[in-house]
Amino acid sequence: MEKHKSWDHKELFTIALPITAQCIFQSSYNFVDQLMVGQLGTVSIAGSGLSSKFCSLCSVTVSAVAAVASIMIAQYYGSGKKKGVNTSFFTNLYLSFLVALLFMVPSFFLPEKIMGLYTKDQMACLAAAEYLRIISISFLPMTLTMLCSALFRTIEESKIPLYGSILSMGINIVGNYFLIFGIGFFPKMGLKGAAISTLFARMVESLLLLTFLLKKNKEKELSLHPKVQCTRADLKKIFIMVLPILANEFLWSLGENIYAVIYGRLGTNQMAAMTLTNPLQGLFVGLFSGVSSAAVVMVGARLGRDEQEEAYDVSKGLMKIGFFGSLLLGVVLSLAAPFYVRLFNVEQEVKKITVYILFAFSAVLFAKVCNMIIGGGIIRSGGKTNIVLVIDLIGTWIFGIPLGLLSAFVFHLPVYWVYFILSLEEVIRLLISLVVFKKRIWMNNLT
Protein backbone atom coordinates (compact mmCIF):
# COMPACT_ATOMS: atom_id res chain seq x y z
CA MET A 1 0.00 0.00 0.00
CA GLU A 2 1.27 3.47 -0.82
CA LYS A 3 2.48 5.66 2.00
CA HIS A 4 0.19 8.63 2.52
CA LYS A 5 1.72 11.97 3.32
CA SER A 6 -0.72 12.58 6.19
CA TRP A 7 0.06 9.43 8.16
CA ASP A 8 2.48 6.57 8.46
CA HIS A 9 2.28 2.98 9.58
CA LYS A 10 3.83 3.75 12.96
CA GLU A 11 0.76 5.78 13.95
CA LEU A 12 -1.54 2.93 12.92
CA PHE A 13 0.52 0.28 14.68
CA THR A 14 0.74 2.31 17.89
CA ILE A 15 -3.04 2.46 18.14
CA ALA A 16 -4.18 -0.68 16.35
CA LEU A 17 -1.74 -3.37 17.45
CA PRO A 18 -2.58 -3.32 21.19
CA ILE A 19 -6.31 -3.28 20.37
CA THR A 20 -5.91 -6.14 17.89
CA ALA A 21 -3.81 -8.08 20.40
CA GLN A 22 -6.52 -7.52 23.01
CA CYS A 23 -9.17 -8.87 20.62
CA ILE A 24 -6.97 -11.86 19.82
CA PHE A 25 -6.60 -12.62 23.52
CA GLN A 26 -10.35 -12.16 23.98
CA SER A 27 -11.12 -14.49 21.08
CA SER A 28 -8.49 -16.94 22.25
CA TYR A 29 -10.03 -17.34 25.65
CA ASN A 30 -13.48 -17.50 24.05
CA PHE A 31 -12.03 -20.32 21.96
CA VAL A 32 -10.61 -22.08 25.02
CA ASP A 33 -13.92 -21.50 26.82
CA GLN A 34 -15.78 -23.05 23.89
CA LEU A 35 -13.29 -25.90 23.67
CA MET A 36 -13.83 -26.79 27.34
CA VAL A 37 -17.61 -26.43 27.16
CA GLY A 38 -17.41 -28.41 23.91
CA GLN A 39 -16.36 -31.47 25.90
CA LEU A 40 -19.69 -31.39 27.78
CA GLY A 41 -21.75 -32.29 24.70
CA THR A 42 -24.18 -30.75 22.23
CA VAL A 43 -26.79 -29.52 24.77
CA SER A 44 -24.23 -27.52 26.79
CA ILE A 45 -22.75 -26.04 23.61
CA ALA A 46 -26.18 -24.98 22.37
CA GLY A 47 -27.09 -23.61 25.83
CA SER A 48 -23.97 -21.47 26.07
CA GLY A 49 -24.51 -20.22 22.53
CA LEU A 50 -28.12 -19.20 23.16
CA SER A 51 -27.38 -17.34 26.39
CA SER A 52 -24.34 -15.67 24.83
CA LYS A 53 -26.53 -14.30 22.06
CA PHE A 54 -28.80 -12.59 24.57
CA CYS A 55 -25.79 -11.33 26.53
CA SER A 56 -24.55 -9.77 23.31
CA LEU A 57 -27.62 -7.52 23.33
CA CYS A 58 -26.22 -5.92 26.48
CA SER A 59 -22.56 -5.85 25.45
CA VAL A 60 -23.26 -4.47 21.98
CA THR A 61 -25.60 -1.78 23.31
CA VAL A 62 -23.09 -0.72 25.97
CA SER A 63 -20.31 -0.77 23.37
CA ALA A 64 -22.43 1.68 21.36
CA VAL A 65 -22.27 4.16 24.23
CA ALA A 66 -18.54 3.47 24.54
CA ALA A 67 -18.19 4.19 20.83
CA VAL A 68 -19.82 7.60 21.28
CA ALA A 69 -17.43 8.28 24.17
CA SER A 70 -14.50 7.35 21.89
CA ILE A 71 -15.70 9.66 19.11
CA MET A 72 -16.12 12.63 21.43
CA ILE A 73 -12.96 12.04 23.47
CA ALA A 74 -10.89 11.64 20.28
CA GLN A 75 -11.93 15.04 18.99
CA TYR A 76 -11.70 16.85 22.35
CA TYR A 77 -8.38 15.22 23.19
CA GLY A 78 -7.05 15.98 19.71
CA SER A 79 -7.93 19.67 20.16
CA GLY A 80 -6.57 19.81 23.76
CA LYS A 81 -9.91 20.42 25.52
CA LYS A 82 -9.70 18.48 28.82
CA LYS A 83 -13.10 19.60 30.11
CA GLY A 84 -14.71 18.07 27.03
CA VAL A 85 -12.84 14.82 27.67
CA ASN A 86 -14.20 14.67 31.25
CA THR A 87 -17.77 15.44 30.19
CA SER A 88 -17.66 12.90 27.38
CA PHE A 89 -16.30 10.11 29.59
CA PHE A 90 -18.52 10.41 32.65
CA THR A 91 -21.77 11.26 30.91
CA ASN A 92 -21.43 8.19 28.71
CA LEU A 93 -20.28 6.07 31.67
CA TYR A 94 -23.42 6.88 33.67
CA LEU A 95 -25.61 6.24 30.65
CA SER A 96 -23.95 2.88 29.98
CA PHE A 97 -24.48 1.78 33.62
CA LEU A 98 -28.19 2.49 33.20
CA VAL A 99 -28.27 0.40 30.01
CA ALA A 100 -26.46 -2.49 31.73
CA LEU A 101 -28.96 -2.50 34.61
CA LEU A 102 -31.87 -2.67 32.17
CA PHE A 103 -30.43 -5.94 30.86
CA MET A 104 -29.12 -7.32 34.14
CA VAL A 105 -32.39 -7.28 36.09
CA PRO A 106 -34.53 -9.41 33.72
CA SER A 107 -31.57 -11.69 32.94
CA PHE A 108 -31.13 -12.49 36.63
CA PHE A 109 -34.78 -12.86 37.60
CA LEU A 110 -36.37 -14.23 34.38
CA PRO A 111 -33.70 -16.23 32.52
CA GLU A 112 -35.94 -19.24 31.78
CA LYS A 113 -38.58 -17.09 30.08
CA ILE A 114 -35.95 -15.27 28.03
CA MET A 115 -34.24 -18.46 26.87
CA GLY A 116 -37.62 -20.05 26.12
CA LEU A 117 -37.97 -17.59 23.25
CA TYR A 118 -34.87 -19.04 21.57
CA THR A 119 -35.45 -22.78 21.65
CA LYS A 120 -38.12 -25.43 22.16
CA ASP A 121 -35.56 -27.89 23.54
CA GLN A 122 -36.22 -27.94 27.30
CA MET A 123 -32.76 -29.22 28.26
CA ALA A 124 -30.98 -26.58 26.17
CA CYS A 125 -33.30 -23.91 27.58
CA LEU A 126 -32.53 -24.83 31.21
CA ALA A 127 -28.79 -24.96 30.56
CA ALA A 128 -28.89 -21.56 28.87
CA ALA A 129 -30.98 -20.03 31.68
CA GLU A 130 -28.59 -21.21 34.39
CA TYR A 131 -25.65 -19.71 32.50
CA LEU A 132 -27.49 -16.42 31.83
CA ARG A 133 -28.48 -15.85 35.48
CA ILE A 134 -24.86 -16.03 36.64
CA ILE A 135 -23.28 -14.15 33.75
CA SER A 136 -25.78 -11.28 34.07
CA ILE A 137 -24.02 -10.15 37.27
CA SER A 138 -20.94 -9.42 35.15
CA PHE A 139 -22.76 -6.80 33.04
CA LEU A 140 -21.76 -3.95 35.40
CA PRO A 141 -18.01 -4.71 35.60
CA MET A 142 -18.04 -5.38 31.84
CA THR A 143 -19.52 -1.90 31.33
CA LEU A 144 -16.81 -0.24 33.40
CA THR A 145 -14.16 -2.12 31.43
CA MET A 146 -15.62 -1.01 28.08
CA LEU A 147 -15.76 2.68 29.00
CA CYS A 148 -12.28 2.70 30.54
CA SER A 149 -10.92 0.88 27.49
CA ALA A 150 -12.53 3.45 25.20
CA LEU A 151 -10.83 6.25 27.12
CA PHE A 152 -7.40 4.61 27.19
CA ARG A 153 -7.48 3.76 23.49
CA THR A 154 -8.49 7.25 22.52
CA ILE A 155 -5.64 8.87 24.45
CA GLU A 156 -3.28 6.34 22.81
CA GLU A 157 -2.81 4.17 25.91
CA SER A 158 -4.07 1.00 24.23
CA LYS A 159 -1.64 -1.23 26.10
CA ILE A 160 -3.55 -0.78 29.36
CA PRO A 161 -6.76 -2.51 28.15
CA LEU A 162 -4.50 -5.15 26.62
CA TYR A 163 -2.99 -5.90 30.04
CA GLY A 164 -6.50 -6.22 31.44
CA SER A 165 -7.49 -8.70 28.73
CA ILE A 166 -4.40 -10.83 29.29
CA LEU A 167 -5.10 -11.06 33.01
CA SER A 168 -8.78 -11.76 32.41
CA MET A 169 -7.96 -14.45 29.86
CA GLY A 170 -5.62 -16.21 32.26
CA ILE A 171 -8.13 -16.16 35.10
CA ASN A 172 -10.93 -17.39 32.86
CA ILE A 173 -8.95 -20.28 31.41
CA VAL A 174 -7.71 -21.48 34.80
CA GLY A 175 -11.15 -21.00 36.35
CA ASN A 176 -12.81 -22.93 33.53
CA TYR A 177 -10.42 -25.84 33.93
CA PHE A 178 -11.01 -26.20 37.65
CA LEU A 179 -14.73 -25.40 37.80
CA ILE A 180 -16.04 -27.10 34.65
CA PHE A 181 -14.31 -30.42 35.23
CA GLY A 182 -13.99 -30.37 39.04
CA ILE A 183 -10.21 -30.53 39.38
CA GLY A 184 -8.74 -30.98 42.87
CA PHE A 185 -11.06 -29.93 45.68
CA PHE A 186 -13.28 -27.89 43.31
CA PRO A 187 -16.73 -29.35 42.52
CA LYS A 188 -17.56 -30.39 38.97
CA MET A 189 -19.97 -27.63 37.86
CA GLY A 190 -20.08 -27.97 34.06
CA LEU A 191 -21.61 -25.01 32.24
CA LYS A 192 -22.35 -23.26 35.55
CA GLY A 193 -18.63 -23.34 36.34
CA ALA A 194 -17.85 -21.63 33.02
CA ALA A 195 -20.24 -18.81 33.91
CA ILE A 196 -18.74 -18.31 37.38
CA SER A 197 -15.23 -18.25 35.93
CA THR A 198 -16.18 -15.59 33.37
CA LEU A 199 -17.88 -13.48 36.05
CA PHE A 200 -14.80 -13.50 38.28
CA ALA A 201 -12.46 -12.74 35.34
CA ARG A 202 -14.54 -9.72 34.29
CA MET A 203 -14.60 -8.35 37.83
CA VAL A 204 -10.81 -8.54 38.14
CA GLU A 205 -10.32 -6.93 34.71
CA SER A 206 -12.57 -3.98 35.56
CA LEU A 207 -10.77 -3.41 38.87
CA LEU A 208 -7.39 -3.41 37.11
CA LEU A 209 -8.51 -0.80 34.54
CA LEU A 210 -10.08 1.33 37.26
CA THR A 211 -6.76 1.23 39.17
CA PHE A 212 -4.86 2.41 36.09
CA LEU A 213 -7.44 5.15 35.52
CA LEU A 214 -7.06 6.47 39.07
CA LYS A 215 -3.27 6.34 38.71
CA LYS A 216 -3.29 8.34 35.47
CA ASN A 217 -5.62 10.86 37.03
CA LYS A 218 -3.43 11.24 40.13
CA GLU A 219 -0.40 11.83 37.91
CA LYS A 220 -2.33 14.68 36.22
CA GLU A 221 -2.19 12.96 32.81
CA LEU A 222 -5.96 13.19 32.91
CA SER A 223 -8.24 15.72 34.57
CA LEU A 224 -11.21 13.52 35.39
CA HIS A 225 -13.74 14.10 38.16
CA PRO A 226 -17.05 12.23 38.46
CA LYS A 227 -19.15 15.36 38.91
CA VAL A 228 -20.22 16.47 35.44
CA GLN A 229 -21.48 19.96 34.68
CA CYS A 230 -23.08 19.70 31.28
CA THR A 231 -24.55 22.62 29.44
CA ARG A 232 -27.69 22.10 27.43
CA ALA A 233 -25.54 22.30 24.31
CA ASP A 234 -23.23 19.55 25.64
CA LEU A 235 -26.15 17.24 26.39
CA LYS A 236 -27.73 17.93 23.02
CA LYS A 237 -24.46 17.10 21.26
CA ILE A 238 -24.14 13.82 23.18
CA PHE A 239 -27.70 12.67 22.64
CA ILE A 240 -27.72 13.59 18.97
CA MET A 241 -24.92 11.06 18.59
CA VAL A 242 -25.75 8.51 21.27
CA LEU A 243 -29.42 7.92 20.46
CA PRO A 244 -28.87 6.86 16.82
CA ILE A 245 -25.87 4.70 17.67
CA LEU A 246 -27.66 3.21 20.68
CA ALA A 247 -30.68 2.39 18.53
CA ASN A 248 -28.37 1.17 15.80
CA GLU A 249 -26.37 -1.27 17.90
CA PHE A 250 -29.40 -2.48 19.85
CA LEU A 251 -31.46 -3.12 16.70
CA TRP A 252 -28.47 -4.73 14.97
CA SER A 253 -27.90 -7.00 17.97
CA LEU A 254 -31.63 -7.70 18.15
CA GLY A 255 -31.41 -8.76 14.52
CA GLU A 256 -28.51 -11.07 15.41
CA ASN A 257 -30.68 -12.54 18.17
CA ILE A 258 -33.47 -13.15 15.68
CA TYR A 259 -30.90 -14.98 13.58
CA ALA A 260 -30.11 -17.07 16.69
CA VAL A 261 -33.82 -17.80 17.14
CA ILE A 262 -33.92 -19.00 13.52
CA TYR A 263 -30.93 -21.29 14.07
CA GLY A 264 -32.30 -22.50 17.42
CA ARG A 265 -35.68 -23.33 15.89
CA LEU A 266 -33.94 -25.37 13.18
CA GLY A 267 -32.68 -27.74 15.87
CA THR A 268 -30.21 -28.20 18.72
CA ASN A 269 -27.51 -29.64 16.41
CA GLN A 270 -27.79 -26.62 14.12
CA MET A 271 -27.54 -24.20 17.04
CA ALA A 272 -24.57 -26.11 18.45
CA ALA A 273 -22.80 -25.90 15.08
CA MET A 274 -23.39 -22.14 14.89
CA THR A 275 -22.06 -21.80 18.44
CA LEU A 276 -18.88 -23.70 17.55
CA THR A 277 -18.15 -21.17 14.80
CA ASN A 278 -18.46 -18.15 17.13
CA PRO A 279 -14.87 -18.18 18.50
CA LEU A 280 -13.39 -18.28 14.98
CA GLN A 281 -15.77 -15.60 13.75
CA GLY A 282 -14.79 -13.41 16.68
CA LEU A 283 -11.09 -14.07 16.08
CA PHE A 284 -11.04 -13.40 12.34
CA VAL A 285 -13.18 -10.26 12.52
CA GLY A 286 -11.36 -9.19 15.70
CA LEU A 287 -8.04 -9.20 13.85
CA PHE A 288 -9.24 -6.01 12.18
CA SER A 289 -10.94 -4.43 15.20
CA GLY A 290 -7.76 -2.47 15.84
CA VAL A 291 -8.02 -0.92 12.39
CA SER A 292 -11.63 0.08 13.08
CA SER A 293 -10.74 1.59 16.47
CA ALA A 294 -7.73 3.31 14.93
CA ALA A 295 -10.07 4.88 12.38
CA VAL A 296 -12.06 6.55 15.17
CA VAL A 297 -8.89 7.97 16.74
CA MET A 298 -6.85 8.80 13.62
CA VAL A 299 -9.67 10.16 11.47
CA GLY A 300 -11.50 11.78 14.40
CA ALA A 301 -8.39 13.67 15.56
CA ARG A 302 -7.85 15.08 12.06
CA LEU A 303 -11.48 16.11 11.74
CA GLY A 304 -11.16 17.85 15.10
CA ARG A 305 -8.24 19.85 13.65
CA ASP A 306 -10.16 20.62 10.42
CA GLU A 307 -7.75 18.51 8.35
CA GLN A 308 -10.42 17.02 6.09
CA GLU A 309 -8.22 15.96 3.17
CA GLU A 310 -5.85 14.21 5.54
CA ALA A 311 -8.79 12.49 7.26
CA TYR A 312 -10.09 11.25 3.89
CA ASP A 313 -6.61 10.06 2.92
CA VAL A 314 -6.19 8.09 6.15
CA SER A 315 -9.63 6.52 5.71
CA LYS A 316 -8.80 5.17 2.25
CA GLY A 317 -5.58 3.62 3.53
CA LEU A 318 -7.35 1.87 6.41
CA MET A 319 -10.04 0.52 4.08
CA LYS A 320 -7.42 -1.04 1.78
CA ILE A 321 -5.79 -2.80 4.72
CA GLY A 322 -9.13 -4.26 5.79
CA PHE A 323 -10.19 -5.39 2.32
CA PHE A 324 -7.03 -7.17 1.20
CA GLY A 325 -6.24 -8.56 4.65
CA SER A 326 -9.72 -10.08 5.06
CA LEU A 327 -9.59 -11.73 1.62
CA LEU A 328 -6.36 -13.46 2.61
CA LEU A 329 -7.72 -14.58 5.98
CA GLY A 330 -10.88 -15.94 4.34
CA VAL A 331 -8.73 -18.37 2.35
CA VAL A 332 -6.80 -19.38 5.48
CA LEU A 333 -10.02 -20.06 7.41
CA SER A 334 -11.48 -22.22 4.62
CA LEU A 335 -8.37 -24.41 4.69
CA ALA A 336 -8.36 -24.66 8.50
CA ALA A 337 -12.09 -25.40 9.01
CA PRO A 338 -11.96 -29.25 8.65
CA PHE A 339 -9.18 -29.45 11.24
CA TYR A 340 -10.91 -27.10 13.71
CA VAL A 341 -14.00 -29.26 14.22
CA ARG A 342 -11.90 -32.26 15.29
CA LEU A 343 -11.28 -30.51 18.61
CA PHE A 344 -14.85 -30.96 19.87
CA ASN A 345 -16.72 -33.88 21.40
CA VAL A 346 -19.83 -33.64 19.22
CA GLU A 347 -21.69 -35.78 16.70
CA GLN A 348 -20.33 -36.12 13.16
CA GLU A 349 -23.35 -34.27 11.78
CA VAL A 350 -22.57 -31.24 13.97
CA LYS A 351 -18.97 -31.26 12.76
CA LYS A 352 -20.05 -31.37 9.10
CA ILE A 353 -22.51 -28.49 9.55
CA THR A 354 -19.87 -26.43 11.36
CA VAL A 355 -17.40 -26.79 8.48
CA TYR A 356 -19.99 -25.66 5.93
CA ILE A 357 -20.91 -22.64 8.07
CA LEU A 358 -17.23 -21.67 8.27
CA PHE A 359 -16.99 -21.89 4.48
CA ALA A 360 -19.96 -19.51 4.22
CA PHE A 361 -18.41 -17.14 6.78
CA SER A 362 -15.13 -17.10 4.82
CA ALA A 363 -17.02 -15.98 1.71
CA VAL A 364 -18.54 -12.92 3.42
CA LEU A 365 -15.62 -12.06 5.73
CA PHE A 366 -14.40 -9.22 3.51
CA ALA A 367 -17.78 -7.48 3.73
CA LYS A 368 -18.00 -7.88 7.51
CA VAL A 369 -14.52 -6.42 8.02
CA CYS A 370 -15.01 -3.51 5.60
CA ASN A 371 -18.35 -2.63 7.22
CA MET A 372 -16.69 -2.62 10.65
CA ILE A 373 -13.97 -0.23 9.45
CA ILE A 374 -16.19 2.10 7.40
CA GLY A 375 -19.37 2.10 9.48
CA GLY A 376 -17.91 1.34 12.90
CA GLY A 377 -14.88 3.60 12.52
CA ILE A 378 -14.67 6.08 9.66
CA ILE A 379 -18.24 7.37 9.31
CA ARG A 380 -18.75 7.45 13.08
CA SER A 381 -15.53 9.44 13.61
CA GLY A 382 -17.38 12.50 12.32
CA GLY A 383 -20.28 11.97 14.74
CA LYS A 384 -22.73 11.09 11.95
CA THR A 385 -24.14 8.13 13.82
CA ASN A 386 -27.60 8.58 12.28
CA ILE A 387 -26.16 7.64 8.87
CA VAL A 388 -24.79 4.36 10.24
CA LEU A 389 -28.16 3.68 11.88
CA VAL A 390 -30.00 3.93 8.56
CA ILE A 391 -27.45 1.77 6.73
CA ASP A 392 -27.56 -0.98 9.35
CA LEU A 393 -31.34 -0.94 9.59
CA ILE A 394 -31.61 -1.39 5.83
CA GLY A 395 -29.13 -4.26 5.85
CA THR A 396 -30.43 -6.19 8.86
CA TRP A 397 -34.17 -5.54 8.85
CA ILE A 398 -34.99 -5.09 5.16
CA PHE A 399 -32.63 -7.73 3.77
CA GLY A 400 -31.06 -9.99 6.45
CA ILE A 401 -34.05 -11.02 8.58
CA PRO A 402 -36.54 -11.51 5.71
CA LEU A 403 -33.95 -13.54 3.77
CA GLY A 404 -33.22 -15.63 6.85
CA LEU A 405 -36.88 -16.35 7.56
CA LEU A 406 -37.62 -17.21 3.92
CA SER A 407 -34.62 -19.49 3.48
CA ALA A 408 -35.24 -21.30 6.81
CA PHE A 409 -39.01 -21.65 7.06
CA VAL A 410 -40.30 -21.26 3.49
CA PHE A 411 -37.58 -22.92 1.43
CA HIS A 412 -36.39 -25.16 4.33
CA LEU A 413 -32.71 -24.85 3.40
CA PRO A 414 -29.89 -26.27 5.56
CA VAL A 415 -28.58 -23.94 8.26
CA TYR A 416 -25.33 -23.18 6.42
CA TRP A 417 -27.25 -21.93 3.37
CA VAL A 418 -29.54 -19.94 5.67
CA TYR A 419 -26.48 -18.32 7.25
CA PHE A 420 -24.88 -17.50 3.90
CA ILE A 421 -28.04 -16.04 2.37
CA LEU A 422 -28.90 -13.81 5.32
CA SER A 423 -25.23 -12.72 5.55
CA LEU A 424 -25.50 -11.22 2.07
CA GLU A 425 -27.00 -8.19 3.84
CA GLU A 426 -23.38 -7.33 4.72
CA VAL A 427 -22.68 -6.80 1.02
CA ILE A 428 -25.72 -4.52 0.71
CA ARG A 429 -24.53 -2.43 3.66
CA LEU A 430 -21.02 -2.23 2.24
CA LEU A 431 -22.24 -0.87 -1.10
CA ILE A 432 -24.35 1.81 0.60
CA SER A 433 -21.47 2.73 2.94
CA LEU A 434 -19.08 3.21 0.03
CA VAL A 435 -21.49 5.67 -1.60
CA VAL A 436 -21.78 7.61 1.69
CA PHE A 437 -18.00 7.58 2.12
CA LYS A 438 -17.31 9.00 -1.33
CA LYS A 439 -19.88 11.79 -0.87
CA ARG A 440 -18.01 12.90 2.32
CA ILE A 441 -21.23 13.81 4.12
CA TRP A 442 -19.86 12.08 7.24
CA MET A 443 -16.99 14.55 7.71
CA ASN A 444 -17.76 16.80 10.68
CA ASN A 445 -15.79 18.72 13.34
CA LEU A 446 -17.56 18.24 16.70
CA THR A 447 -15.35 20.62 18.69
C-alpha positions, 0 to 999 in steps of 0.5 A: 500500500502506498504511503500517505503523506498525512500518516504513516504505519507507525501511527496505525501500529501504535493504536491498532496493534494493542487493540488487535492483540486484546481482541486476539486474547479475547477471542483466544479465551473464548475459543478455550472457553468453547473448547472446554464447554465443547467437551460437555456435549451438544446440549451444553454447547447450544445452551452457552450459545443461546445465552451468549446471544442474549448477553450480546444484546447488552454488550453491543448496546453498551459498546455503542455508548462506549463508541460515542465516548470514543468519538467525542474524546478523540476530537476533544483530546485531539484539540486539547480540551480536557473539560470536554474529555471529562464530560464525554467520559462520565456522561457516557459512563453513567448512561452505559451503567443504566443500560447495563442495569436494564439488561441485568435485572430481567436476565437475573430474575427471568432467565428461563422465560428469556431463553424459552424464546430461543429454543423449544428444547427444554434441556438446552433452555434450562442450561442456557438459563442457568448460564445467563443468570450467573453471567448477568451479574458481570454486566456492570463490571463489563460496562466499566471495562468497556468505557475505561478501554474506550478512554485509554485507546483514545488517548493512545494508551491502548496497552492498558486494556490489553494488560486487562485482557491478558489477566482476564484471559488467564483467570478465565482459562484457569477458572474454567479448567477447575470449575467445569471439570472439578479438578482438585477440591473444586466441585464439577460444575459444568456449564455453571462453572464456566459462567462463574469463571467468566464473572470472576475474570470480568470483575478482576479486569474492571478493577485493574482498569479502574486502578490504572485510571485512578493512577493516570488521574493522580499523575495529572495525565488526565483531569477527570472528576465524576461530577459532570457539569453539562450545558444544554448544548453539551447534552444535546451534542451527546444525545444527537450522537448517542441515540442513533448509535444506541438504537443502531447497535441495539437493533443490529444485535436484536437482529442477530438474536433473531438470527439465533432464534432462527438457528435455534428453531432449526434444531439443537444440532444446528444451534450447536454448530453455529455456536462452535463457529463463534470463536473463529468468527470473533477471532477473524473479525477481531483481527481487524478491530484495531483498524476500526478503532484506529479509524475513530482515533486517527480520522477523528483527531484530524477532523477535530483539527479541520484537516479534512483531506488528511482524514479522507486520505487516512480513511482510504488507507485503512479501508485497503488494509481491511479489504485485502487482509480479510480476503487473505484470511478468508482463504486461510479459514477455509483451509483450517475449518476441517481441522478445527471441528476435530477438537470438539466432542460432538456428533459427526453431523454437527462437525459437518454443519460447522465446516460448511458454516465456516466456508460460508463465513469465509465468503462474506468475511471481507464485507464484515470487516469492511463494514466494521472499518467504514461504518464502525470507525470512519463514518462514526468518527465525524459523529454522523451516527444517524447515517450508520443507523439507517445503513444498518437498519436497511441491511439487517431488517430489510434484507437480512431477517426476511432472507433468513426467515424465507430461506429457513421456514419457506424454502427449508434450506440447511442452516449453512445456506440460511447463514450464507443467504442472510449474511448477504445483507453485509454486502448490501450495507457495504455498497451503501457505505461506500457511496456515503463515504465517497460523498463525504457527508460524514466529515464533521468537526464536533469541537 
